[in-house]
Amino acid sequence: MNQITLFEELSLNAFPAFYTLSYDGWMLRSYDGQARRANSIQMLYPGSLPLPEKVAYCRDVYNALQKRTVFKLTSDPAHQKTDAYLETQGYALDAPTQMLSRPIHDVPPLDGQTWAAMDSFLTPAWMEDTIRMGLFSEQTAMTFARQQSLITLPCSYIRLIAGGQTVGAAMVVLERGYMGIYDVIVAPSRRRQGFGHQLLLHLLNWGAAEGAHTAYLQVMASNAAARALYARLGFTHLYDYWYRQLEPSSL
């Protein structure tokens, strides 16, 4: 298994879809929310069917669901042909993203300015705080909670506390020694004050204590501030991924 396939598997397991259909090496995923990764076609393994036939099949499935047809592609050379074909068929490029990772060793120590509440299950406090900070709306929070109940791997939900108030939050999923970091949020009024750095330090120290050897996360290529933060914490670039999508009304 190559590195890209490994991290794609990890991220798929960390964010289950509500419905999954396997088709000639591709996974067609559907989710009631708007998350791209759970509402897209993941091209994990080589298949044998002709590419136009496979794309048409996927389009028909998502049209029947009244959803956009969305393909997730990576910088794996095996995806170049599919990406080029989708472009000729009118699939628009969307959400270029980077996968980053860092080994969990020599993690900088905490400075004692903040403390973190870590829970092994999704709590009302975590949901209320992330809604308040703008990560979710009331409606998307309900869908997220349902999705979280499908995760079969060890999870932890962190709230960063400063001055008696939650100023940041995230959740992590552990699998095979890899710690996936998801849904990172810092309260809008508390940004650019070092709390994102503190939040990641708590997560990395927690991962080290749990025996994880590698942390990984995804960041939008356009988010320069987040990329700079992760670089300062030792995260390096693994590969790129992006989406190509077609609205049902365009067909």
N, C-alpha and C positions, 0 to 999 in steps of 0.2 A: 504494500500500500504506500502510495507517495504521500508527501507531507500535506498537500492540499486536500486530498481525499480524507486523511485522518482528521484534520480540523473541521472539514465540512460535516463529517459524521458526528463529531463532538457537538458542534453547534446545532445540528438537527435534533440530537437527543436532548439537548438542553432546552429546546423550544418546540415541543410537540405540536403538531397540527391536530385539528379535530378529526379530519378525514385524510387518509392517505391511500393512493392508488399506485401500485408499482407497474411499470410498463417498459420493458426492453431496456433495463438499466437506468431508467429515469423514475423519479418519485414525484407524483402529482399531489400537492398538498393544498388543503383548504382549511380556512379558519374564519370564524365569524367576525373577527376584528380586521384592522387594516394592515397588520404587520406583513411586510412583503415576504419575509423568509417563510412564513407559515401559509402564504397564499401564492405559492410559485412552484414551478417545475425545477427540480434539482437534478442535474445531470451527473450522476455519481460514477456510473460504470459503463464500459463500452456495450453497445448493443449491435444488432444485426439488421434491423429494419431500415429502409431508406429514410433519409432525413426529412424530405417533404411529407412523407406519409406520417412520420412521428409528430411533426409540428402540427399538421392538420388534425390529427387525433386529439392532441392536447387542446387545441383551439376549440374543438367541438365539446370536449369535457367542460371547459370553463365557461363556454357560452351557455351550456345547459344549466350551469350553476349561476348564471347571470353575473359572472365576475370577469374582471380583466384577465387576459391570458398573459401571465408573467413568467419569464424564464430567468433563472439565476445563473449567471456565467462567471467563471473565474479566469485568472491568467494562466491556467493550465493550457498548454498548447492544444490539447484535445478539444478545447471549446472554441478555437478560432474559426473553424469552418461553420459551426452552428451560429456563432455570433454574426458572421458575415452574411449567412443566409437569412437570418432573422431581420437584419437591416434591410435587405432587399424586399422583404415582405411587409415593411412598414412598421416594424416593432421599434419603438422609441427607446433610446438609452435613458436610464434612470438610476439615480442614487449610487454613483461610484463610491466604493467603500474599501477600506484597508483592513486586513486582518493583522493584528500585532500580537507579539508574545514576549515574555521574558522568563528566564529561569527564576525559580524561587529559592534563592540563596543570597547571602549577604544583604538581606532586606534592611533598609535603614530603620533604626529604632524609632519608636513613637516619642514625641516630646512632652506628652502629658497635658497639652493644651486642650485636647478634646478627648472624649471617650465614646465608645461605640456600643450600642445595644445589638447583639447578634442573636437571632432566633432561627431555629431549624425548621420552622414552618411559617407560613404566611399569616401575619397577625393583623387585626384591625388597625393597630397603631401604625404599622408600616403602610397599609393602604391609605389611611387617612392623611398621613404626612406626604406621601407621594402625590396624592390628589391635590393637596394644598400647594405643593411646590410646582405643580403643573405637568407632572409626568403623564398623568391620566386624567380623563374626564370621568364623571360618575359612570357613564355607560361603558367606556372602554375598561374601567377598573373591574367591572363585573365579568367581562370577557376574559381579562387577564387572570382573574382569580380562578375561573373555570379551567383555563389553560394550565395554570400552575398545578392544579390537582392531578394533571396527567403525567407530571414528571415523576419518574420512578427512581431517580438518582438522588444522592444526598444534596440538599440545598441549604443555603443560609441567606437570611435577609438582614441587612445592616442598616441601622439608622445612626448617623453621626450626630452627636450631641455637643453643643457648645452653649454655655450660658443658660443651661436648662432647656434649650430649644433644639429641635431637630433641624439641622442645617444642610443635610445631605443624606442620600440613601442609594443603595444598590442591592443587587442580589447576585449570588454566585451558585454555580453548579459544579460538583466534583465528579469526575469520571476518569478512571485509569491514571490517576495522579495529575490530571490536568484540571485547573480551576478556571472555568469560564466566568467572566465578569460581564454582567448585563444590567441594563436599566439604570445607568449611573445618572444621578440628578443632584444638583446643588441648588438650594433655594435662590431664586433670581436676585433677591436683595442681598445675598451673602456671597455672590460670586466675586472673583478676583481678590479674595481675601485669604487664599491658601487652603480653603476647606476641601477643594477637590483633591489636592495633594494629600491632605490628612485622611480623607476617605480611602484613597488607594493604599496608603500606608497601613491602615487598619486591615484592609482586605488581604494584603500581601503577608502581613504578620500572622493573620488568622490562617491563611493557606499553608504557611510554613508549619504552624503548630498542628495542622491536620494532616501533614505528610505529603502535601502536593509538591510536585517538582517543577511545574510550569504553569504560568498564568497566561491567559489569552483574552483578547477582547476585540471588538470591531469598532471602527470610528469612520464617520463620513469623511471622504477625502477633502471636502470643502470646509471642515471644522478645524481651522488652523489652531485655535486656542487649545482644543482638546488634544490634538496631535502633539503640540508642544509640551503639554503637561505629561503625556504618556512617555514622550522621549526623555524628559528629565528624570522620570522614574525608571528608565532603563528598558522600556518596551521598544522592540525593533520590528521592522516591517517583514511580514511573511509572504503575503501575496495580496493581489487585488481581486475584488469581485464587484459585479454590477448587475443590473437587471435590464431586461428588454421587455416592454409591455405593449399590449394592444387592447384598446377599449372594445367592449362588445359592440358598441354602436359603429365602430370603424369597419366592421366585417360585412 
